[in-house]
Amino acid sequence: MCAVNLCWRYRKKTDSMKRFKTISEFHEFRQLPKPLHPLIGLINVGDVKELHPDEPTSLVFDFYSISLKRVANVAVKYGQQPFDFNEGVLSFVAPGQVIRLALADGEKALNQSGWMLTIHPDFLWNTSLAKTIRQYDFWSYALHEALFLSEKEEAFLHQIIQTIQQEYNANIDRFSKPIIIAQLETMLTYSDRFYHRQFITREKANHQILDRLDELLNAYFDNDSPDKGGLPSVQSVADQLIVSPKYLSNLLRTLTGQNTQQHIHDKLIDKAREKLSTTDLSVSEIAYALGFEHLQSFSKLFKTKTSLSPLAFRASFN
């Protein structure tokens, strides 16, 4: 996800893909001054000219992007998801991610503010952050899973950006890179904290996702159709909930203490217990009805979860 206006260009509506290998290419595309450092870019969103509201496109960066933006009186679509940017929204894009962006029909960006920080992977070379940056889960979150900041959190990150900006605008010396890297590490660590705070504070929306997940799994396991196509995967349920697999697992860990795969398995075992205790179906029939291709896989999972084989579990009811 990138800053609202920064992902636009005056041209005919198209679904074509544009890839930016360098930060300088992106600045040129957005008609911005050249970056002061070839591997770092820092843009003031408020300085970007107003853009046409009806020109969606797909973009791919070969560099990291961190954006904090606030846009009044506008709904922005990321894919099919509308977003209100009246609040401060922090978002992260990793190299190779596809960004599809369009302003909502009839809308225009007003009073936009914020910043966009771009970092080429080469800037991280021979630093500790080069090895750890992709360990932060939010690089794998979908675009509509942005971080909604409190005023205090936004002010804190703004202080970090000010320090980076001072180094970015100053003459480069041997201290410049270590200082910027240290600020980036601080920003990423606090962003991770803020995301986990959001899992707790956006309680209603998050529990609605959990409720929808349970509805999906209940409907799946209640369907005895032989052509259901195997067990539900983390990717498939995340797609139906319109969230990324990583985001869903992190959300569930906060709400339930388990990741998505564990949650699916628990639902499956609950349904298996029900069938074993209330029907005369064979263990093979139950395994097949639940989406397993092989009886051995079902029996192994059941015993791992219950410490009993399916037959031993059934026998305990007789």
FENCOR-V767279 format. One record per backbone hydrogen bond with DSSP energy under -0.5 kcal/mol. CO is the residue of the C=O (numbers start at 0). NH is the residue of the N-H. E is the energy in kcal/mol with one decimal. If there is no record, write none. Layout:
co:CO nh:NH e:E
co:CO nh:NH e:E
This chain:
co:2 nh:6 e:-0.8
co:3 nh:6 e:-1.0
co:4 nh:7 e:-1.3
co:8 nh:10 e:-1.1
co:15 nh:57 e:-1.5
co:17 nh:59 e:-2.0
co:18 nh:20 e:-0.6
co:19 nh:61 e:-2.1
co:21 nh:25 e:-1.3
co:22 nh:26 e:-2.2
co:23 nh:27 e:-2.4
co:24 nh:28 e:-2.4
co:25 nh:29 e:-2.2
co:26 nh:31 e:-3.2
co:27 nh:30 e:-1.4
co:36 nh:39 e:-1.1
co:37 nh:22 e:-0.5
co:38 nh:119 e:-2.6
co:39 nh:36 e:-0.8
co:40 nh:117 e:-2.8
co:42 nh:44 e:-0.7
co:42 nh:115 e:-1.9
co:43 nh:46 e:-1.7
co:44 nh:47 e:-1.6
co:55 nh:13 e:-1.0
co:56 nh:100 e:-1.4
co:57 nh:17 e:-2.1
co:58 nh:98 e:-3.0
co:59 nh:19 e:-2.9
co:60 nh:95 e:-3.1
co:61 nh:120 e:-0.5
co:63 nh:118 e:-2.2
co:64 nh:92 e:-2.6
co:65 nh:116 e:-3.5
co:66 nh:90 e:-2.3
co:67 nh:114 e:-2.4
co:68 nh:88 e:-1.8
co:69 nh:112 e:-2.2
co:70 nh:73 e:-0.5
co:71 nh:109 e:-1.1
co:73 nh:84 e:-1.0
co:74 nh:103 e:-2.4
co:75 nh:77 e:-0.5
co:75 nh:82 e:-2.1
co:76 nh:78 e:-0.6
co:76 nh:101 e:-1.9
co:77 nh:79 e:-0.5
co:77 nh:80 e:-1.9
co:79 nh:81 e:-0.6
co:80 nh:77 e:-2.4
co:82 nh:75 e:-2.3
co:82 nh:84 e:-0.6
co:84 nh:70 e:-2.6
co:87 nh:148 e:-2.2
co:88 nh:68 e:-1.9
co:89 nh:146 e:-3.1
co:90 nh:66 e:-2.3
co:92 nh:64 e:-2.3
co:93 nh:96 e:-1.9
co:96 nh:60 e:-0.7
co:97 nh:99 e:-0.5
co:98 nh:58 e:-2.6
co:99 nh:78 e:-0.9
co:100 nh:56 e:-1.0
co:101 nh:76 e:-3.1
co:103 nh:106 e:-2.3
co:109 nh:71 e:-2.1
co:112 nh:69 e:-2.4
co:113 nh:44 e:-2.0
co:113 nh:45 e:-0.6
co:114 nh:67 e:-2.6
co:115 nh:42 e:-2.4
co:116 nh:65 e:-2.9
co:117 nh:40 e:-2.3
co:118 nh:63 e:-2.8
co:119 nh:122 e:-1.9
co:119 nh:123 e:-0.6
co:120 nh:123 e:-1.1
co:121 nh:124 e:-1.0
co:123 nh:126 e:-1.4
co:123 nh:129 e:-0.6
co:126 nh:129 e:-0.8
co:126 nh:130 e:-0.5
co:127 nh:130 e:-1.0
co:127 nh:131 e:-1.1
co:128 nh:132 e:-2.4
co:131 nh:134 e:-1.8
co:132 nh:135 e:-1.1
co:134 nh:136 e:-0.5
co:135 nh:138 e:-1.5
co:136 nh:139 e:-2.4
co:137 nh:140 e:-0.9
co:141 nh:144 e:-1.7
co:145 nh:147 e:-0.6
co:146 nh:89 e:-3.2
co:146 nh:148 e:-0.7
co:149 nh:153 e:-2.8
co:150 nh:154 e:-2.4
co:151 nh:155 e:-1.9
co:152 nh:156 e:-2.2
co:153 nh:157 e:-2.1
co:154 nh:158 e:-1.5
co:155 nh:159 e:-1.3
co:156 nh:160 e:-2.4
co:157 nh:161 e:-2.1
co:158 nh:162 e:-1.7
co:159 nh:163 e:-2.3
co:160 nh:164 e:-2.9
co:161 nh:165 e:-2.1
co:162 nh:166 e:-1.8
co:163 nh:167 e:-2.7
co:164 nh:168 e:-2.5
co:165 nh:169 e:-1.1
co:172 nh:175 e:-1.1
co:172 nh:176 e:-0.6
co:174 nh:178 e:-2.0
co:175 nh:179 e:-2.3
co:176 nh:180 e:-2.9
co:177 nh:181 e:-2.2
co:178 nh:182 e:-2.0
co:179 nh:183 e:-2.4
co:180 nh:184 e:-2.5
co:181 nh:185 e:-1.9
co:182 nh:186 e:-2.5
co:183 nh:187 e:-2.7
co:184 nh:188 e:-2.2
co:185 nh:189 e:-2.3
co:186 nh:190 e:-2.3
co:187 nh:191 e:-2.1
co:188 nh:192 e:-1.8
co:189 nh:193 e:-2.8
co:190 nh:194 e:-2.4
co:191 nh:195 e:-1.9
co:192 nh:196 e:-2.0
co:193 nh:197 e:-2.1
co:194 nh:198 e:-1.7
co:195 nh:199 e:-0.8
co:196 nh:199 e:-0.8
co:196 nh:200 e:-2.7
co:197 nh:201 e:-2.2
co:200 nh:202 e:-1.1
co:201 nh:205 e:-2.2
co:202 nh:206 e:-2.7
co:203 nh:207 e:-1.8
co:204 nh:208 e:-1.5
co:205 nh:209 e:-1.9
co:206 nh:210 e:-2.7
co:207 nh:211 e:-2.4
co:208 nh:212 e:-2.4
co:209 nh:213 e:-2.4
co:210 nh:214 e:-2.2
co:211 nh:215 e:-2.4
co:212 nh:216 e:-2.6
co:213 nh:217 e:-2.7
co:214 nh:218 e:-2.4
co:215 nh:219 e:-2.1
co:216 nh:220 e:-2.8
co:217 nh:221 e:-1.6
co:218 nh:222 e:-0.6
co:219 nh:222 e:-0.9
co:221 nh:223 e:-0.8
co:224 nh:227 e:-1.1
co:232 nh:236 e:-2.1
co:233 nh:237 e:-2.2
co:234 nh:238 e:-2.4
co:235 nh:239 e:-1.8
co:236 nh:240 e:-1.6
co:237 nh:241 e:-0.7
co:237 nh:242 e:-2.2
co:238 nh:241 e:-0.8
co:243 nh:247 e:-2.5
co:244 nh:248 e:-2.3
co:245 nh:249 e:-2.3
co:246 nh:250 e:-2.6
co:247 nh:251 e:-2.6
co:248 nh:252 e:-2.2
co:249 nh:253 e:-1.7
co:250 nh:254 e:-2.1
co:251 nh:255 e:-3.7
co:251 nh:256 e:-1.0
co:251 nh:257 e:-0.8
co:252 nh:256 e:-0.9
co:258 nh:262 e:-2.1
co:259 nh:263 e:-2.6
co:260 nh:264 e:-2.4
co:261 nh:265 e:-2.3
co:262 nh:266 e:-2.1
co:263 nh:267 e:-2.4
co:264 nh:268 e:-2.7
co:265 nh:269 e:-2.3
co:266 nh:270 e:-2.0
co:267 nh:271 e:-2.3
co:268 nh:272 e:-2.8
co:269 nh:273 e:-1.9
co:270 nh:274 e:-2.2
co:271 nh:275 e:-2.7
co:272 nh:276 e:-2.0
co:273 nh:277 e:-1.5
co:274 nh:278 e:-1.5
co:281 nh:285 e:-2.3
co:282 nh:286 e:-2.6
co:283 nh:287 e:-2.4
co:284 nh:288 e:-2.5
co:285 nh:289 e:-1.7
co:286 nh:291 e:-2.5
co:287 nh:290 e:-1.3
co:290 nh:230 e:-0.5
co:293 nh:297 e:-1.4
co:294 nh:298 e:-2.8
co:295 nh:299 e:-2.3
co:296 nh:300 e:-2.1
co:297 nh:301 e:-2.7
co:298 nh:302 e:-2.3
co:299 nh:303 e:-2.1
co:300 nh:304 e:-2.1
co:301 nh:305 e:-2.2
co:302 nh:306 e:-2.5
co:308 nh:312 e:-2.5
co:309 nh:313 e:-2.3
co:310 nh:314 e:-2.5
co:311 nh:315 e:-1.3
co:313 nh:316 e:-1.7
co:314 nh:317 e:-1.6
